Amino acid sequence: MAAPIEAKVKASGLAALAAGLIDWALAEYVFKGHHVDAAVTAEVYAAIPAVIATAAGYLAPHTPRPADAGVIDVAALSKPPVPQPQNVVASSGQVIPPTGAVTVQPPPVTQ
């Protein structure tokens, strides 16, 4: 199942739509018939959607995430893995466990 769309994304999208309508109104009623430089109008048309969408995304409430939403421990990732101790076999055939303790078995008794 897909996650719901976050509030900040919705707000930014709707603000971009509103900014497009504001750009249209400026072109139709403010800049039309007036001698405004083309570079100025282009910069205004580009800046208005960016500013309005950014402000709407900033002001929109944050969507809370579930507690188990993939929290990554960065400190644990930066440490090298700890090598696991393994049994060592001595030349006499004795197995030395990783704790360092030596288990000695007496030789079998033969008669």
C-alpha positions, 0 to 999 in steps of 0.5 A: 500500500502506498503511503499518503501524500505528505502535507508539505508536498500537497501545500507546495503543489497547490501553491505552485498552481496558485503561483501560476494563476498569479503569474497569469494575472500579472501578465494580463492586468499589470504588465500588459500595456505597460512598458516593462522590460522583458527581462524583469517580467521573466524574472518575476514569472520565474521567482513567484512560483519558487517563492510561494511554493517554498513558503507554503512547504515551509509553513505546512505542518510536518507529517509524522512518521511511524516509530519504526520507519527505518531509523538508521544508526549512522554511528554504528555504520561508521564502525568496522565490524568486530571479528568473531573469535574462532576456535584454535587447534593447537599442534597437540590437537587440543581445541582452544575455545575463543575465551582463552581457556584451554580444555585439556583432556587426558590421554586414553588409558590402554592396558 
